[in-house]
Amino acid sequence: MNSKLKLIILSFLIIIWMFLIFFLSDMDSRKSNSDSKGTIIKVIEVVDDTVVNVGLKDNPINKEKKIKIANNLNVPLRKLAHFSEYLVLALLLINAVKLSNIKCNKYIVVGIFCLVYASSDEIHQMFTGRTSSVIDVLIDFSGALVGMIIYYGYNKLRLKRVNR
């Protein structure tokens, strides 16, 4: 596949990913929170049923305990989602910047873009009734940084293999 077509596909994926981030930020906070807890409870139920069926324990977890676990996991998992969204965004962007052959430091360009988009996302949330948080911007940006580190490390390993 030629690099121009790859860049078009990557650009399309970046736009879709940014719309996904925007859409998730636009969701009603109560619904989003409820959906998250509901998903966590379903995962707990599947894992718990499996553990009981395999015979690793005798009794399933009761409903109150499942709700308590979901409440305890909800915030950390939501923050992990913030982190992951921007890790993926950074990986998509850095590949697109590389393919575009723009003469610049791709890490700085991607870092600034992700920081600006994360900030604008939090500002957007102020208008949707959700809370806006500098901490979330830092979590988002941390995800982008890890994405760039993964990209850098992967390319270093790949170059080592090629130069053998």
ChimeraX attribute file (.defattr): number of C-alpha atoms within 10 A of each C-alpha:
attribute: neighborCount
match mode: 1-to-1
recipient: residues
	/A:1	5
	/A:2	6
	/A:3	11
	/A:4	11
	/A:5	10
	/A:6	15
	/A:7	17
	/A:8	14
	/A:9	13
	/A:10	19
	/A:11	17
	/A:12	12
	/A:13	15
	/A:14	19
	/A:15	13
	/A:16	12
	/A:17	17
	/A:18	17
	/A:19	12
	/A:20	13
	/A:21	18
	/A:22	18
	/A:23	10
	/A:24	13
	/A:25	18
	/A:26	18
	/A:27	15
	/A:28	14
	/A:29	16
	/A:30	11
	/A:31	10
	/A:32	16
	/A:33	16
	/A:34	13
	/A:35	12
	/A:36	19
	/A:37	24
	/A:38	15
	/A:39	14
	/A:40	20
	/A:41	21
	/A:42	14
	/A:43	14
	/A:44	17
	/A:45	17
	/A:46	12
	/A:47	13
	/A:48	18
	/A:49	16
	/A:50	14
	/A:51	15
	/A:52	15
	/A:53	13
	/A:54	10
	/A:55	10
	/A:56	10
	/A:57	12
	/A:58	10
	/A:59	12
	/A:60	15
	/A:61	13
	/A:62	9
	/A:63	11
	/A:64	9
	/A:65	11
	/A:66	20
	/A:67	16
	/A:68	13
	/A:69	15
	/A:70	21
	/A:71	16
	/A:72	12
	/A:73	15
	/A:74	19
	/A:75	14
	/A:76	11
	/A:77	15
	/A:78	15
	/A:79	15
	/A:80	14
	/A:81	15
	/A:82	21
	/A:83	23
	/A:84	19
	/A:85	18
	/A:86	28
	/A:87	24
	/A:88	17
	/A:89	24
	/A:90	28
	/A:91	20
	/A:92	19
	/A:93	26
	/A:94	22
	/A:95	17
	/A:96	22
	/A:97	20
	/A:98	15
	/A:99	15
	/A:100	14
	/A:101	9
	/A:102	10
	/A:103	8
	/A:104	10
	/A:105	10
	/A:106	18
	/A:107	20
	/A:108	12
	/A:109	14
	/A:110	23
	/A:111	20
	/A:112	14
	/A:113	17
	/A:114	24
	/A:115	20
	/A:116	14
	/A:117	19
	/A:118	24
	/A:119	20
	/A:120	13
	/A:121	19
	/A:122	21
	/A:123	16
	/A:124	17
	/A:125	21
	/A:126	14
	/A:127	11
	/A:128	14
	/A:129	13
	/A:130	18
	/A:131	13
	/A:132	17
	/A:133	14
	/A:134	12
	/A:135	11
	/A:136	18
	/A:137	23
	/A:138	16
	/A:139	20
	/A:140	26
	/A:141	26
	/A:142	20
	/A:143	24
	/A:144	30
	/A:145	22
	/A:146	18
	/A:147	24
	/A:148	25
	/A:149	16
	/A:150	15
	/A:151	16
	/A:152	14
	/A:153	12
	/A:154	12
	/A:155	12
	/A:156	12
	/A:157	10
	/A:158	11
	/A:159	11
	/A:160	10
	/A:161	9
	/A:162	8
	/A:163	6
	/A:164	5
